[in-house]
Amino acid sequence: MSIIDNYVKNSNDVNSLQVEDACLPMSKSYLKIIGIPYYPYSDDRQTKLSSNDIKNILKQNHIFNNISLASKPRVIKVSPKSDMALVWIDIWDIQSGKNAKMLINRCFNVGNFIAIIRGANMNPGVPLCKNCWKWGHATLSCRIQGARCVKCNGPHKSEHHREFGWCCKANDKTNPPRLETKKGKPCPHSFKCSNCKGDHQADSVHCPFWRHRFNREWYIKKYTEIHENRSKSLRSNVNANPN
């Protein structure tokens, strides 16, 4: 019996119910939605639009029938002073992008607002290193020795801040004297963000770096400004101390 005859004989014995139906290879398409309010309730500026809110909105609109999300929706403010949101959604699609083409430039209602779907490029966002707490590189790519604290930027891991942070240790020489933070209690002190110098931790959602984490153009501009300011500061120090 030839190899082909043997293959045909074996294939006849296969249970058709155990064979999966053929399907096209799956890929992802990337979309963004504009026109949705960042604060879902007009009289409540504390409650912000969440990923779960977006999921519920999509479920209630028929144009998203048979559309499956490939990841959790991402929601940010259009700008710090805006009350509107920008939403990124990744959907499962076929390689021709059929699902995305069906949705792009379509509108749907969200309460009294009209939301519009636009195409977008893949945008995983700017990574925040969990080792040094600087934006722009992943934790595994961090080059610094040791670790930095997300709260005080000290040379220790964030979970060890209570034991190693200078602010939690007693100091009789300060005015007024600094008391020791009791064991088991969180650090009550505030610090400047190591990225934007704001009054919050480096990973705070209130940080402008966090708000713009999906806007690479903003990061390029911001880091260019930081580099230029640092260079000016170094030149000023050299000119002030020529020797």
GUPA-718452 format. One record per atom (N, C-alpha, C, CB): residue in one letter; z, y, x. Coordinates in steps of 0.001 Angstrom, whole numbers, plus 500000, padded with zeros to 6 digits. Atoms other than C-alpha are relative to their C-alpha. Glycine has a CB too. Example, Ala and Ser with C-alpha at 12.3 -4.5 7.8 and 13.67 -1.06 7.14 Angstrom:
REM residues 2
A500000498810500890
A507800495500512300
A500000501200500900
A501246500027499008
S499940498810499180
S507140498940513670
S500730501090499230
S498585500462500414
END
This chain:
REM residues 243
M500000498803500849
M500000500000500000
M500000501253500888
M501240500003499037
S500103498781499199
S498998503413501380
S501166500936499703
S498662500712499730
I498943499010500185
I501370506343501770
I499821500745498682
I500017500990501168
I500274499260501238
I499645508150498871
I500354499149498790
I498517500432499933
D499679500883501125
D499926505095496577
D501501499876499826
D499378498612500204
N498543500117500061
N503615504780497448
N500616501266499405
N500579499732501404
Y499492498734500533
Y504202508490496687
Y499775500075498493
Y499321501194500701
V500310499969501438
V502450508200493291
V500908499054499242
V498527499631499748
K499138500966500659
K504480505085492417
K501412500560499851
K500025498681500783
N498645499452500053
N507772506823493298
N500093501184499042
N500450500424501394
S499965498828500871
S506839509980491390
S500010499590498532
S498803500912500283
N499991500468501388
N506310507949488229
N501393499614499536
N499067498818499840
D498641500419500352
D509941506860488381
D500970501181499844
D500528499048501058
V499133498824500072
V511300510440488417
V500258500383498558
V499382501179500756
N499626499548501336
N513202511562485331
N499608501468499867
N501531499797499735
S500491498625500141
S511416514729484136
S501103500971499600
S498883500051498976
L498904499125500417
L514687516068482703
L500813500478501194
L500908499277499008
Q499242499627498816
Q516131516234486221
Q499222500949500916
Q500396498758500767
V500842499135499183
V513282518361487580
V500034501408499429
V498546499466500064
E499936498620500451
E513724522143487404
E498600500559499772
E500756500859501014
D501281499361500262
D510931524228485919
D499633500927501148
D500041500775498675
A500461499106498945
A508820526153488386
A500252501450499618
A498511499776500286
C499764498579500285
C509659529840488693
C499561500823501212
C501511500269499660
L500431499116498927
L508461532805490710
L501186500388500875
L499321501253499427
P498907499568499117
P510513533849493766
P500600501310499507
P499499500160501451
M499313498806500480
M513124536473492879
M500189500984501147
M501362499633499371
S499712498945499044
S513547539777494652
S500779501079499260
S498686500574500647
K499250498916500620
K515404543022493992
K499125501240499882
K501274500312500806
S500603498683500156
S514164546327492652
S501119501014499877
S499050500054498762
Y498947498993499914
Y516072549564493072
Y499640501198499126
Y500220500443501468
L500227498921500954
L516419552231490399
L501159500983500034
L499811499442498581
K498917499038500196
K518407555390489783
K499848500626498616
K499993501099501118
I499979499422501343
I519397556943486470
I500598501391500093
I500807499106499003
I499493498635500031
I519807560686485962
I500189500436498554
I499042500962500744
G499812499454501346
G521041562673482987
G501218499482499267
G498809499714499188
I498782500523500631
I524343560868482304
I501183500846500449
I500227498490500359
P498844499177499600
P527558562970482245
P500982499227500867
P500721500530498767
Y499036500628499093
Y530036562252485036
Y501344499796499317
Y500178500848501262
Y498772500134500788
Y532913562779482591
Y499601499552498595
Y500818501353499961
P500459500528501286
P532276560538479540
P500560500745498794
P500365498554499894
Y499356499311501109
Y534693562527477378
Y500051501491500316
Y501429499433499738
S500141498576499710
S533969566247477157
S501325500722500122
S499184500653498939
D498695499334499953
D537644567133476653
D500943499370501022
D500645499967498628
D499167500694499015
D538895564904479503
D499307500028501357
D500282498534499560
R500575499886498674
R538157565861483115
R500674499073501005
R500091501423500476
Q499337500950499114
Q540377563119484536
Q499296498647499996
Q501458499829499593
T500678501294500132
T538437560100483245
T498554500135500462
T500058499485498530
K501340499916499420
K535299559582485322
K499164498791499590
K500079500098501536
L500928501082500309
L532250557468484641
L500170498876501010
L498541500508499993
S499772501143499113
S532770553976486062
S498829499026499949
S501299499279499621
S501036501040499982
S530586551006486936
S500006499184498720
S500193499079501199
N499906500752501253
N531887549162483885
N499423500789498828
N501456499632499712
D500604499170501050
D530887552111481690
D498484499860500028
D500403501486500172
I501454500119499875
I527353551863483047
I499524498643499479
I499566500192501469
K500375501336500497
K527237548121482365
K499968499975498479
K500983498931500521
N499947499972501466
N528262548734478747
N498858500832499412
N501347500560499530
I501101499154500466
I525688551516478365
I498684499227500045
I499898501284500856
L501238500759499857
L522913549239479643
L499903498890498954
L499903499407501404
K499995501087501000
K523946546412477298
K499628500509498615
K501378499329499947
Q500228499447501334
Q523659548739474308
Q498590500545499807
Q500995501091499728
N501363499484500099
N520063549799475072
N498995498873500142
N499747501073501064
H500913501140500079
H517259547437474150
H499018499936501164
H499235500052498708
I500975500042498910
I515039548463477064
I500517499186501182
I499655501416500455
F499428500800498921
F517441546579479340
F500190498539499593
F501331500590500436
N499953501415500395
N517159543331477377
N499233499172501034
N499399499793498561
N500594500924499025
N516374540452479747
N499969500568501428
N498589499645499569
I499866499436498655
I517227542667482742
I501371499604500545
I499825501566499987
S498745500422499383
S519886541285485100
S500301500863501212
S499943498516500401
L499584499203498857
L521840543438487525
L500220499102501205
L501277500792499677
A499821500761498767
A521789542231491137
A501292500372500720
A498816500220500923
S498739499561499407
S524946544167492057
S500660500997499062
S499776500628501409
K499258499069500845
K527548546494490591
K499356501383500065
K501486500071500434
P500562498645499977
P526168549916489533
P500858500935500852
P499876500555498569
R499299499039499159
R527086552796491862
R499893501382499361
R499419500008501448
V499948498711500697
V528147556130490378
V500555501065500929
V500860499904498719
I499474498862499260
I528533559451492178
I499663501277499238
I499423500044501448
K500307498693500560
K528557563133491224
K498718500532500623
K501168500986500226
V501210499399499457
V525282564979491601
V500354500982501117
V499201500711498889
S499493499068498991
S527194567668493522
S501457500287499661
S499147501330500050
P498574499778500263
P530853568731493863
P500292500836498752
P500618500667501182
K499752499122501141
K530533571416491154
K499255499571498738
K499613501409500353
S500761500479501153
S528306569414488824
S500862499136499090
S498776499213500460
D499318500895500937
D529449567571485709
D499098498829499609
D500439500773498744
M500934501076500286
M526529565121485806
M500081498927501085
M498567500544499886
A499913501138499090
A526294561709487437
A498620499569500469
A500714498831499325
L501190500675499487
L523708559962489564
L500381498532500149
L499498500627501379
V499655501422500059
V523664556208489023
V498899499176500667
V500209499542498529
W500932500949499387
W522030553573491241
W500243498623499419
W500154499976501545
I499891501384500459
I521297550136489826
I498969499155500746
I499792499899498451
D500891500983499375
D519786547112491598
D499784498885498994
D500594499443501353
I500291501029500997
I518034544619489327
I499227498849500643
I499198500596498819
W500807501136499563
W516624541137489812
W498593500156499446
W500628498652499542
D501386499779500382
D512847541237489693
D499137498921500637
D499521501415500421
I500943500864499305
I509786539244490655
I499313500835501067
I498960499366499014
Q500537499307498843
Q507834540142493775
Q499017501106499632
Q499331499018500907
S500927498948500429
S505304542217491835
S500727501231499474
S499066499466498930
G499229498872500516
G508144544466490608
G499756500273498534
G499689501225500782
K500346499839501417
K507253543858486967
K501117500667499207
K499675498648499385
N498886499445500782
N510728544647485595
N500218501480500309
N501288499216500278
A499805498603499608
A511052547865487577
A498898500882499413
A500028500132501538
K501119499221500540
K507590549078486507
K500165500227498508
K498669499294500278
M499789499879501445
M508577548464482894
M501054501067499680
M500426498645499410
L498889499079500255
L511673550694483268
L499781501409500554
L501257499435500585
I500146498706499317
I510595553518485609
I499369501034499069
I499146499846501278
N500416498835500797
N510174556901483834
N500280499853498502
N498527500247500203
R499603500130501405
R511541555571480554
R501306500742499761
R500146498511499602
C498797499261500386
C514259557482478702
C500795499188498981
C499632501393499420
F499153500607501021
F517189556310476623
F501186500926499735
F500484498580500439
N498910499119500405
N520046557975474782
N501350499479500465
N500004500167498495
V498594500272499699
V523625558099476015
V500788501062499246
V500306500026501575
G499379499004500860
G525437559834473191
G498983501085499671
G501255500608500673
N500910498880500243
N523849563292472892
N499116500313501199
N500788501229499624
F500755499751498776
F522321563042476373
F498800499049500091
F500912499838501237
I501188500822499765
I518908561729477382
I499962499637501483
I498685500750499565
A500028500487498625
A518981559605480533
A498584499579500375
A500980498823500185
I501338500329499510
I515867559044482649
I500114499034501174
I499228501283500419
I499999501002498931
I515135556067484908
I498924500344501022
I499771498575499426
R500946499730498919
R513493556711488270
R500006498841500997
R500347501335500714
G500040500982498936
G512389554448491064
G500796500499501197
G498552499693500402
A499209499625498820
A514458554411494254
A499742498992501111
A501523500069499662
N500076500905498856
N514400552915497715
N501313499251500151
N499667500773501294
M498777500731499738
M516904550328498839
M500981500919500721
M499718498724500831
N499023499086499417
N520072552270499621
N501382499364499969
N500008501349499250
P498679500636499992
P523129550231500635
P501129500965500268
P500036498915501022
G498961499021499713
G524945553420501529
G500357500045501478
G501233499695499189
V499547499840498618
V526413554699504774
V501313499241500158
V500173501517500376
P498778500806499868
P529052552231506032
P501165500801500565
P499738498798500887
L498767499429499464
L532651553230506705
L500698498927500819
L500932500534498858
C499352500969499113
C534189551462509696
C501473499870499628
C499849500421501487
K498598500241500348
K537527549866508782
K500870499864501244
K500123498744499141
N499250500062498750
N538559549928512446
N500360501401500498
N499194499251501066
C499743498628499537
C538164553573513515
C499940501011498873
C499004500385501072
W500076499167501203
W537555554981509995
W499017501157500144
W501369500543499663
K501094499060499905
K534419556834511011
K498809499455499212
K499621500261501480
W501172500395500770
W531282556804508879
W498807499799500928
W499675501053498925
G501255500158499284
G527925555557510113
G499820498688500709
G499867501063500967
H500176501321499384
H528617552114511557
H500947498997499326
H500266500063501546
A499201501053500611
A529986548795510337
A501186499652500899
A499138498750499733
T498792500348499261
T533387547463511382
T499692499109501196
T500995499310499084
L500330500928498916
L531844544678513468
L499260500687501147
L499158498854499463
S500738499278498955
S529816547278515401
S500843501057500698
S498776500653499407
C499144498955499443
C532787549493516282
C500218499761501495
C501355500047499256
R499910500111498549
R533023550224520022
R501348500432500560
R498919500813500631
I498731499535499441
I536526551668520301
I500917498814500276
I500686500999499043
Q499015501024499682
Q539303549633521858
Q501182500151499038
Q500465500108501494
G498870499922500917
G542136548756519481
G499563500405498614
G501032500970500514
A500287499593501375
A542263550329516029
A500619501364499746
A500534498955498980
R499470498711500412
R542978553619514291
R500585499885498590
R498898501089500052
C499338500008501304
C545205554333511305
C499223500891499037
C501478500478500119
V500749499251500997
V543448555485508133
V500751501250499552
V499698499117498801
K499187498879500468
K546333557858507396
K500196501072501067
K501346499499499536
C499656499012498966
C547366559514510674
C499056499989501187
C501395499761500485
N500948500143498896
N544483558433512976
N500689499599501303
N499239501298500202
G499279500472498831
G547105557008515346
G499435498694500518
G501463499834499680
P500549501221499386
P546332554092517715
P500688498727499521
P500113500088501504
H499409501215500570
H547606551374515374
H499284499680498694
H501542500171499766
K500611500408501265
K546397549419512366
K500688500707498834
K500080498463499825
S499476499260501142
S546852551102508998
S501208499321499376
S498923500172498960
E498882500722500616
E549168548364507720
E501277500091500821
E499632498548499803
H498819499855499141
H551500549082510650
H500423501465500141
H499721499404501384
H499696498569499892
H551724552814510013
H501501500278499895
H499256500774498915
R498561499753500204
R555325552661508800
R500787499716501284
R500542499123498839
E499270500371498796
E556442550992512053
E499626500868501208
E499748498543500320
F500467499317498795
F554317552993514543
F499669501478499796
F498794499300500524
G500347498600500239
G553468556299512871
G501125500946500405
G499656500208498536
W498967499074499509
W555285559199514560
W500707500717498851
W499380501032500951
C499435499231501098
C555860560892511204
C501142499275499300
C498926500329499003
C498973500773500697
C558048558075509910
C501225499725500874
C499416498690499520
K498859500193499100
K560389558108512906
K500897501241499960
K499516499717501458
A499046498885500003
A563537560254512982
A499826500848501251
A501450499480499907
N500118499091498864
N563397563333515219
N500941501183499770
N498519500484500191
D499007498928500149
D566402565632515618
D499537501320500600
D501304499589500645
K500429498794499298
K564439568130517713
K499072500871499157
K499309499624501287
T500876499195500842
T562119569267514919
T500822500945499141
T499118499103499118
N499312499027500852
N562999572194512663
N499255500110498662
N500090501400500707
P498706500709500040
P564139571053510207
P499859498592500593
P500532499915498536
P500046501360499445
P565071567632511686
P499260499046499063
P501426499478500262
R500761500938500802
R562763564863510531
R500796498722499798
R498651499696500655
L499278501213500324
L564384561957508735
L499084498783500097
L500608500101498605
E500766501242499925
E563280558362509184
E499620499537498604
E500801498903500730
T500425500572501273
T561255556877506360
T500660498640499836
T498447499879499921
K499270501247500220
K563285554069504847
K499055498803499984
K500785500067498688
K500803501220499968
K562032550538505369
K499632499579498579
K500761498864500721
G500475500430501304
G559951549251502486
G499430501131499168
G501105499347499254
K500509498852500727
K559030552774501385
K498670500449500623
K501036501158500007
P501266499516499437
P555483554136501752
P500187501342500700
P498937500126498898
C499933498738499266
C554861557030504093
C499754501163499036
C498965500021501165
P500153498884500941
P555394560267502107
P499256501198500583
P501351500445499529
H500591498847499331
H553655562523504603
H498497500093499738
H500263499928501498
S501433499768500191
S550192564042504305
S499363500360501333
S499750501121498955
F500717499759498755
F547542564327507014
F498613500549499721
F499904498717500824
K501375499542500090
K544156565825507693
K499061498819500201
K499719501109501038
C501007501059499873
C541194563500507169
C499317500118501359
C498952500082498847
S500617499984498670
S539752562525510554
S498504500284499933
S500237498672500703
N501435499728500142
N536233563038509139
N499716501432499549
N499387499027499012
C500300498675500544
C536266566219507038
C501134500994500183
C499674499889498542
K498804499180499782
K539746567556507954
K500645500461498694
K499648501209500842
G499370499686501286
G540707567658504262
G501376499381499882
G499128499524498854
D498637500495500191
D544181566904502920
D499998498649499285
D500832501018499204
H500038501346500571
H543639563179502305
H499745498994501114
H498907499889498896
Q500288501062499032
Q543219559841504054
Q498500499924500269
Q500525498637499490
A501401500074499591
A539972559008505816
A499131499238499008
A499899499352501354
D500775500786500958
D538935556585503048
D500141500516498577
D500423498552500057
S499753499453501328
S539796558864500123
S498705500230499228
S500771501299500109
V501168499742500858
V537368559075497191
V499789501499499807
V500171499309498626
H500133498548500119
H538004562844497269
H499299500609501217
H501376500639499821
C500646499517498777
C536410563134500717
C498510500229499740
C500202498989501167
P501442499776500189
P532906564699500739
P499152498915500660
P499605501363500559
F500737501096499373
F531841561892503093
F499881498822499035
F500693499557501307
W500034501087500976
W532729559380500373
W499029500331498865
W501412499734499437
R500860499601501112
R530950561348497647
R498521499923500365
R500346501410499554
H501400499997499578
H527753561456499716
H499617498711500731
H499730501199500897
R500215501223499224
R527901557869500992
R498645499352499727
R501098499009499704
F501337500544500260
F524514557067499385
F498905501016500321
F499885499557498541
N500951498945499680
N522858560242500666
N499890500129501521
N500430501353499356
R500117500019498543
R521710559611504234
R499539501347500554
R499032498907500431
E500440498684499539
E520013563009504486
E501194500929500178
E498991500612499012
W498798499173499892
W523386564686503869
W500763499637501269
W500905499825498754
Y499268500451498813
Y524971562583506615
Y499330500472501279
Y500115498480500008
I500719499548498815
I522267563429509127
I500254501486500225
I498488499722499862
K499755498557499896
K522692567137508388
K501434500283500414
K499694500695498671
K498584499767499718
K526493566932508483
K500337499659501449
K500874499176499050
Y499694500404498634
Y526674565036511763
Y499308500899501019
Y499592498550500223
T500669499041499123
T524154567437513290
T500849501259500144
T498597500354499454
E499122498826499964
E526447570333512349
E501242499730500845
E500410500407498573
I498800500346499240
I529484568542513787
I499690499969501499
I500561498635499536
H500387500085498589
H527645567825517048
H499768501387500584
H498735499143500162
E500268498646499513
E526466571446517362
E501297500789500166
E499053500738499041
N498722499286499906
N529956572828516657
N500824499509501188
N500802499831498703
R499269500565498872
R531462570461519215
R499426500504501326
R499959498465499949
S500644499510498783
S528910571543521831
S500351501464500248
S498477499828499910
K499636498581499866
K529649575225521144
K501433500143500483
K499821500737498661
S498598499941499610
S533371574581521477
S500171499648501480
S500835499052499128
L499909500394498586
L532891572815524827
L499476501099500915
L499220498701500245
R500553498932499177
R530709575633526163
R500954501192500054
R498631500437499460
S499036498889500032
S533289578217525064
S501163499729500922
S500510500239498578
N498885500359499126
N536040576340526886
N499611500109501477
N500479498579499687
V500480499917498619
V533941576146530060
V499884501449500427
V498644499290500154
N500161498590499676
N533138579870529932
N501353500704500141
N499160500690498930
A498675499380499934
A536795580720529307
A500765499558501243
A500806499660498748
N499314500519498808
N537918578568532265
N498960499584501035
N500928498794499637
P501085500343499065
P535120578777534867
P500430499198501188
P499351501225500481
N499507500754498842
N537348577283537579
N500520498634499563
N501112500787500731
END
